[in-house]
């Protein structure tokens, strides 16, 4: 997909060219394999016509293009619904390969942590809120997905497990209002007892993961929110990939929080991750 990498900054959906005239005129987008392209019907294009004209004029017609079927399902619907058969959502650059998406998500994690550090510099500690959550998600995902910072409108089913997150009939917003009142309302959360901090972080993370408010990037968003709470208590931030170190325990802990409001399992994991972070810090900087 090297041919579309430079398009990320354009917030376009991939290299394109136009061919034909009149009713036979078609607009083609780069598919997964080199030299392969697919056509998007005029009524399903996602950018304003003037912008489309500018971008299409930048690409020359390939010498021997191979036209393949449209790789996106539900392209005629809104952003949340559009995905490949493998579940990769529509993204800026029209990328059909997970690897470059993952690289962009890693960059987003770094950008989101810069945002969190900026919050720590404020004279008044920042409380958790739905607005803050949405802004953090934009920091993470705005260079990748057109729905960054927006509540999801579709059902989710991640991986091969049985857990599903149906979209609530009334949407995400009413449930976020309840979460703001019952959980976020206890922030900023400060305690000299680290276990109390870990317990609150675990509660926030479990409740957000139970809701899965965004189309993509929920795990990264939740870990970054957790880091804000930890750093407000002068504790070290966690690595968003700590969850990969013991996935079975992590998934079990999240499931216990989701179904039973039992946050102990994740509290213990956060305590262990914090201890490991401290060991890494002391190894690099001394005690």
ZIWOJO-V881084 format. One record per run of one state. SS is the DSSP state (H for helix, E for strand, - for the rest). FROM is the first residue (numbers start at 1). TO is the last residue. Records with the same first field share a line. If there is no record, write none. Layout:
BEGIN
SS: FROM-TO / FROM-TO
END
This chain:
BEGIN
-: 1-1 / 11-15 / 20-21 / 25-25 / 31-35 / 40-41 / 45-48 / 58-65 / 68-72 / 74-78 / 82-82 / 84-88 / 90-97 / 121-129 / 142-155 / 157-164 / 166-172 / 183-183 / 187-193 / 212-217 / 233-241 / 261-263 / 286-287
H: 2-10 / 22-24 / 42-44 / 49-57 / 79-81 / 98-120 / 130-141 / 173-182 / 184-186 / 194-211 / 218-232 / 242-260 / 264-285
E: 16-19 / 26-30 / 36-39 / 66-67 / 73-73 / 83-83 / 89-89 / 156-156 / 165-165
END
